[in-house]
């Protein structure tokens, strides 16, 4: 039997499912993934494996570090005065009133630096730890976790979900397509097309007929590809009948909590992320845009910045109230920072030389700052951290063997974060 390439096989399975079963659920069900043995050097070190789940808040557009996590008071100061934080978090940007109140629960890395000041390439390296290459697509963290840790036992929901998803997402990379995250374009409508478009009796007849036709083929060609094809249908059936699908329904949440998060796509996405990790989803990315602030940054921060502040704080408090913060690491990142100097349009431009990321929960210290930029926020002055280190830090927190070499189908060696070094100091 000729072996289909992975992308062709995924398309074939999706089209067959839609035609035969009347459903269009994405096959992001991590079939056949087996836990890999952990490499040495991880267990016993700070933060190793404490993050059973990860919520990755992605600030699309290039988040301004000087107006959020690394405010300055000199000539590069933003349009608002910094406000006091807690612990070692000395100050936050002026629109960060809610985060200032919970800053004793976060660690800020103020010493991020990258060589990439272009949106697409910056997104790629921050989500994979690798620079884009024309010959291969690298996995995102959810796929790495699926590869090393396998399926979560007893959970019918997918391992990985991306909320408010855009089209540019590395997904499973060179791993099997079944490790790709399920995309949720609108958190209010959740997972679409999961119900059959036929009656129950007609649906059962189709399943029985399909199984009858497939039986001899499965027996004759007992390969891994055919096994994965069959398991896809089995997992899809479980998902369609699962009570866990209620996790995608935000209407069951109290109105007061909905208001606390905010009735916007980012707020709804973050609330959905909490519900998903509560139901066993390992890795959830929630995307939010509006950070490409080339013009009138004061006005932009009053909208995008204030929304981020409200949503991030609400998520931390909500996770804590459900007893999930210790086992769930929340990460905030962006492609790069923005120029310390305000431009002629009262905005800030792309700036990869210095920016910030934030961590909370999952064994992370509270009220802590790692690294620093100079007095104007132009250069890293202490403890430089790269996107490779950023990815390795997330992987380390999840208990992944970040030093273990994995060979791609093209027989090339790769590691989590491209040999980045985890920032162990941020862990308690």
QUIURMO-V535808 format. One record per residue. N is the residue number from 1. RES is the residue in one small letter. OMEGA is omega in degrees with one decimal (none if undefined). NEAR is the number of other C-alpha atoms within 8 Angstrom. Layout:
# QUIURMO-V535808
((N & RES & OMEGA & NEAR) (N & RES & OMEGA & NEAR))
This chain:
# QUIURMO-V535808
((1 & x & 176.3 & 3) (2 & x & -177.8 & 3) (3 & x & 177.6 & 5) (4 & x & 173.0 & 6) (5 & x & -171.4 & 6) (6 & x & -177.2 & 8) (7 & x & 179.1 & 7) (8 & x & -179.9 & 8) (9 & x & 179.1 & 9) (10 & x & 179.5 & 11) (11 & x & -179.8 & 8) (12 & x & -179.0 & 8) (13 & x & -179.1 & 9) (14 & x & -178.2 & 12) (15 & x & 179.1 & 9) (16 & x & 179.0 & 9) (17 & x & -178.0 & 12) (18 & x & -177.1 & 10) (19 & x & -174.0 & 8) (20 & x & -173.3 & 8) (21 & x & -178.4 & 11) (22 & x & 177.8 & 10) (23 & x & 179.5 & 12) (24 & x & 179.2 & 10) (25 & x & 177.8 & 9) (26 & x & -177.8 & 6) (27 & x & 180.0 & 11) (28 & x & -169.9 & 13) (29 & x & 171.9 & 12) (30 & x & -176.4 & 13) (31 & x & 172.0 & 10) (32 & x & 179.8 & 6) (33 & x & 180.0 & 10) (34 & x & 179.0 & 9) (35 & x & 177.7 & 8) (36 & x & 179.1 & 8) (37 & x & -178.7 & 5) (38 & x & 176.8 & 9) (39 & x & -179.9 & 9) (40 & x & 174.7 & 6) (41 & x & -178.6 & 6) (42 & x & -177.1 & 12) (43 & x & 179.4 & 8) (44 & x & 178.8 & 6) (45 & x & -174.1 & 8) (46 & x & 174.6 & 9) (47 & x & -173.1 & 14) (48 & x & 174.0 & 13) (49 & x & -179.0 & 11) (50 & x & -179.8 & 12) (51 & x & 177.8 & 17) (52 & x & 177.6 & 11) (53 & x & 176.9 & 14) (54 & x & 169.5 & 14) (55 & x & -176.1 & 13) (56 & x & 178.5 & 12) (57 & x & -174.7 & 12) (58 & x & -179.1 & 11) (59 & x & -173.1 & 15) (60 & x & 176.6 & 13) (61 & x & -179.3 & 12) (62 & x & -175.5 & 14) (63 & x & 178.6 & 13) (64 & x & -177.0 & 12) (65 & x & -175.9 & 12) (66 & x & -179.0 & 15) (67 & x & -179.2 & 14) (68 & x & -170.0 & 13) (69 & x & -176.0 & 13) (70 & x & -174.4 & 13) (71 & x & 179.0 & 14) (72 & x & -178.6 & 12) (73 & x & -178.0 & 8) (74 & x & -173.6 & 7) (75 & x & 178.8 & 6) (76 & x & -179.5 & 12) (77 & x & 179.8 & 14) (78 & x & -175.5 & 9) (79 & x & 178.8 & 6) (80 & x & 179.0 & 10) (81 & x & 176.4 & 9) (82 & x & 176.7 & 11) (83 & x & -173.7 & 11) (84 & x & 174.8 & 9) (85 & x & -179.5 & 13) (86 & x & -179.4 & 12) (87 & x & 178.6 & 10) (88 & x & 175.6 & 8) (89 & x & -173.0 & 14) (90 & x & -178.2 & 8) (91 & x & 171.0 & 11) (92 & x & 179.1 & 16) (93 & x & -172.3 & 15) (94 & x & 178.2 & 11) (95 & x & -172.3 & 12) (96 & x & -174.8 & 13) (97 & x & -179.1 & 9) (98 & x & 178.9 & 9) (99 & x & 176.7 & 11) (100 & x & -178.6 & 12) (101 & x & 179.6 & 9) (102 & x & -177.3 & 11) (103 & x & 173.7 & 14) (104 & x & 179.5 & 12) (105 & x & -175.8 & 10) (106 & x & 168.6 & 15) (107 & x & 179.1 & 16) (108 & x & 171.8 & 13) (109 & x & -176.0 & 13) (110 & x & -172.5 & 15) (111 & x & 175.6 & 17) (112 & x & 174.3 & 15) (113 & x & -178.1 & 14) (114 & x & 175.9 & 11) (115 & x & -170.2 & 6) (116 & x & 179.2 & 8) (117 & x & 179.2 & 12) (118 & x & -172.7 & 8) (119 & x & -173.4 & 9) (120 & x & -180.0 & 7) (121 & x & 178.3 & 11) (122 & x & 176.5 & 12) (123 & x & -176.0 & 10) (124 & x & -175.8 & 14) (125 & x & 178.2 & 13) (126 & x & -178.9 & 15) (127 & x & -179.5 & 10) (128 & x & -173.9 & 14) (129 & x & -178.3 & 17) (130 & x & 171.9 & 11) (131 & x & -179.3 & 7) (132 & x & 176.4 & 8) (133 & x & -176.5 & 6) (134 & x & -172.4 & 5) (135 & x & -176.0 & 4) (136 & x & 172.8 & 7) (137 & x & -176.4 & 10) (138 & x & -177.5 & 10) (139 & x & 169.1 & 14) (140 & x & -170.6 & 12) (141 & x & 178.9 & 13) (142 & x & 179.0 & 17) (143 & x & 175.8 & 16) (144 & x & -179.8 & 10) (145 & x & 177.7 & 12) (146 & x & 179.8 & 13) (147 & x & -174.6 & 13) (148 & x & -172.5 & 13) (149 & x & -178.7 & 12) (150 & x & 178.4 & 13) (151 & x & 173.4 & 11) (152 & x & -174.7 & 9) (153 & x & 175.9 & 4) (154 & x & -178.8 & 4) (155 & x & 179.7 & 10) (156 & x & 178.6 & 9) (157 & x & 179.9 & 11) (158 & x & 178.3 & 12) (159 & x & -168.9 & 17) (160 & x & -179.4 & 15) (161 & x & 172.2 & 13) (162 & x & -173.4 & 13) (163 & x & -173.0 & 15) (164 & x & -168.1 & 15) (165 & x & 171.1 & 10) (166 & x & -177.1 & 6) (167 & x & -176.5 & 4) (168 & x & -179.5 & 5) (169 & x & -175.0 & 6) (170 & x & 175.6 & 12) (171 & x & -174.5 & 11) (172 & x & 179.9 & 16) (173 & x & -178.3 & 13) (174 & x & 172.9 & 10) (175 & x & -179.7 & 10) (176 & x & -179.1 & 9) (177 & x & 179.0 & 12) (178 & x & 178.3 & 11) (179 & x & 178.4 & 18) (180 & x & 177.1 & 14) (181 & x & 171.9 & 14) (182 & x & 179.3 & 11) (183 & x & 174.7 & 9) (184 & x & -175.1 & 12) (185 & x & -179.5 & 9) (186 & x & -177.0 & 10) (187 & x & 179.7 & 14) (188 & x & -179.7 & 8) (189 & x & 172.5 & 8) (190 & x & -176.4 & 10) (191 & x & -173.9 & 7) (192 & x & 172.6 & 6) (193 & x & 179.3 & 8) (194 & x & -178.9 & 9) (195 & x & 178.1 & 6) (196 & x & 178.3 & 11) (197 & x & 178.6 & 6) (198 & x & 175.9 & 7) (199 & x & -179.9 & 7) (200 & x & -179.0 & 7) (201 & x & 178.9 & 6) (202 & x & 179.8 & 8) (203 & x & -180.0 & 11) (204 & x & 178.0 & 8) (205 & x & 179.5 & 8) (206 & x & 178.9 & 10) (207 & x & -179.6 & 9) (208 & x & -179.8 & 8) (209 & x & 178.9 & 8) (210 & x & -179.9 & 9) (211 & x & 179.1 & 8) (212 & x & 178.9 & 8) (213 & x & -173.9 & 8) (214 & x & -170.3 & 8) (215 & x & -177.4 & 8) (216 & x & 179.0 & 8) (217 & x & -179.8 & 8) (218 & x & -179.7 & 10) (219 & x & -177.3 & 7) (220 & x & -177.7 & 6) (221 & x & -176.6 & 8) (222 & x & -179.0 & 8) (223 & x & 178.2 & 6) (224 & x & -180.0 & 6) (225 & x & -180.0 & 7) (226 & x & 177.4 & 10) (227 & x & 179.1 & 10) (228 & x & 178.0 & 10) (229 & x & -180.0 & 9) (230 & x & -178.9 & 8) (231 & x & 177.5 & 9) (232 & x & 179.8 & 11) (233 & x & 179.8 & 9) (234 & x & -179.5 & 8) (235 & x & 177.9 & 10) (236 & x & 178.4 & 10) (237 & x & 179.3 & 8) (238 & x & -178.5 & 9) (239 & x & -178.4 & 11) (240 & x & -178.3 & 9) (241 & x & -171.5 & 6) (242 & x & 172.8 & 8) (243 & x & -179.0 & 5) (244 & x & 178.5 & 9) (245 & x & 177.0 & 10) (246 & x & 179.6 & 6) (247 & x & -178.7 & 10) (248 & x & -176.3 & 12) (249 & x & -178.5 & 10) (250 & x & -175.0 & 11) (251 & x & -179.7 & 5) (252 & x & 179.8 & 5) (253 & x & 179.3 & 7) (254 & x & -179.6 & 7) (255 & x & -179.4 & 6) (256 & x & 178.3 & 6) (257 & x & 176.9 & 8) (258 & x & 179.6 & 13) (259 & x & 179.5 & 8) (260 & x & 176.0 & 9) (261 & x & -175.7 & 14) (262 & x & -179.1 & 11) (263 & x & 177.3 & 8) (264 & x & -172.5 & 6) (265 & x & 178.7 & 11) (266 & x & 178.4 & 12) (267 & x & 178.0 & 13) (268 & x & 178.8 & 15) (269 & x & 179.3 & 14) (270 & x & 176.9 & 13) (271 & x & 176.2 & 12) (272 & x & 178.7 & 12) (273 & x & 177.4 & 13) (274 & x & 179.9 & 11) (275 & x & -178.3 & 10) (276 & x & 178.6 & 12) (277 & x & 176.4 & 14) (278 & x & 179.5 & 8) (279 & x & 172.0 & 10) (280 & x & 176.9 & 11) (281 & x & -172.0 & 15) (282 & x & -172.6 & 12) (283 & x & 179.3 & 14) (284 & x & 172.2 & 16) (285 & x & 176.0 & 12) (286 & x & -176.7 & 16) (287 & x & 175.4 & 14) (288 & x & -176.7 & 11) (289 & x & 176.3 & 9) (290 & x & -175.4 & 10) (291 & x & 179.8 & 12) (292 & x & -165.6 & 10) (293 & x & 177.6 & 12) (294 & x & -176.1 & 11) (295 & x & 171.1 & 8) (296 & x & -174.8 & 10) (297 & x & 179.0 & 12) (298 & x & 179.4 & 10) (299 & x & -179.3 & 7) (300 & x & 178.9 & 12) (301 & x & 177.4 & 10) (302 & x & 177.0 & 9) (303 & x & -176.3 & 8) (304 & x & -178.5 & 11) (305 & x & -179.9 & 12) (306 & x & 177.8 & 11) (307 & x & 178.1 & 10) (308 & x & -179.5 & 9) (309 & x & -178.0 & 13) (310 & x & -176.3 & 13) (311 & x & -178.3 & 14) (312 & x & -179.8 & 10) (313 & x & 179.4 & 11) (314 & x & -179.5 & 10) (315 & x & 179.4 & 12) (316 & x & -179.0 & 12) (317 & x & -180.0 & 8) (318 & x & 177.2 & 9) (319 & x & 179.7 & 12) (320 & x & -178.2 & 10) (321 & x & 178.1 & 7) (322 & x & -179.8 & 7) (323 & x & -175.4 & 7) (324 & x & -171.6 & 10) (325 & x & -179.1 & 13) (326 & x & -177.6 & 12) (327 & x & -179.9 & 12) (328 & x & 176.4 & 15) (329 & x & 175.2 & 18) (330 & x & -178.3 & 13) (331 & x & 173.9 & 12) (332 & x & 180.0 & 11) (333 & x & -178.1 & 12) (334 & x & -176.8 & 14) (335 & x & -175.0 & 16) (336 & x & 175.6 & 17) (337 & x & 177.5 & 16) (338 & x & -171.4 & 15) (339 & x & 175.9 & 11) (340 & x & -178.7 & 11) (341 & x & 175.1 & 7) (342 & x & -178.6 & 10) (343 & x & -176.3 & 9) (344 & x & 178.6 & 5) (345 & x & -179.9 & 8) (346 & x & 177.1 & 11) (347 & x & 177.0 & 13) (348 & x & -176.6 & 15) (349 & x & -177.3 & 10) (350 & x & -177.5 & 11) (351 & x & -178.0 & 11) (352 & x & -172.4 & 14) (353 & x & 179.9 & 13) (354 & x & 176.3 & 17) (355 & x & -173.6 & 15) (356 & x & 168.1 & 14) (357 & x & -175.3 & 13) (358 & x & 177.7 & 11) (359 & x & 174.9 & 12) (360 & x & 176.1 & 16) (361 & x & 176.3 & 15) (362 & x & 179.5 & 16) (363 & x & -179.1 & 15) (364 & x & 175.9 & 14) (365 & x & 175.2 & 13) (366 & x & 178.9 & 11) (367 & x & -172.7 & 13) (368 & x & 176.5 & 13) (369 & x & 177.5 & 11) (370 & x & 177.2 & 12) (371 & x & -178.7 & 12) (372 & x & 169.5 & 11) (373 & x & 178.0 & 14) (374 & x & -171.6 & 9) (375 & x & 179.9 & 7) (376 & x & -179.5 & 11) (377 & x & -176.3 & 13) (378 & x & -175.7 & 11) (379 & x & 173.2 & 8) (380 & x & -178.9 & 16) (381 & x & -175.7 & 10) (382 & x & 171.8 & 8) (383 & x & -178.7 & 9) (384 & x & 177.9 & 10) (385 & x & -179.8 & 11) (386 & x & 173.4 & 10) (387 & x & 177.1 & 14) (388 & x & 177.8 & 16) (389 & x & 178.9 & 15) (390 & x & 178.9 & 15) (391 & x & 179.6 & 17) (392 & x & 178.8 & 16) (393 & x & 177.4 & 12) (394 & x & 179.9 & 10) (395 & x & 178.5 & 14) (396 & x & 179.9 & 15) (397 & x & 179.8 & 15) (398 & x & -179.7 & 14) (399 & x & 179.3 & 12) (400 & x & 176.5 & 13) (401 & x & -169.8 & 13) (402 & x & 178.9 & 12) (403 & x & -175.9 & 8) (404 & x & -179.2 & 9) (405 & x & 176.3 & 7) (406 & x & -179.7 & 7) (407 & x & 177.7 & 9) (408 & x & 176.9 & 10) (409 & x & 177.6 & 6) (410 & x & 175.9 & 5) (411 & x & 175.7 & 6) (412 & x & -174.6 & 7) (413 & x & 177.7 & 8) (414 & x & 174.8 & 9) (415 & x & 174.7 & 11) (416 & x & 178.0 & 16) (417 & x & 175.2 & 15) (418 & x & 177.6 & 9) (419 & x & 173.0 & 11) (420 & x & -177.4 & 14) (421 & x & 178.8 & 8) (422 & x & 177.6 & 11) (423 & x & -173.9 & 9) (424 & x & -176.9 & 9) (425 & x & -178.2 & 7) (426 & x & -178.8 & 11) (427 & x & 179.9 & 9) (428 & x & none & 8))
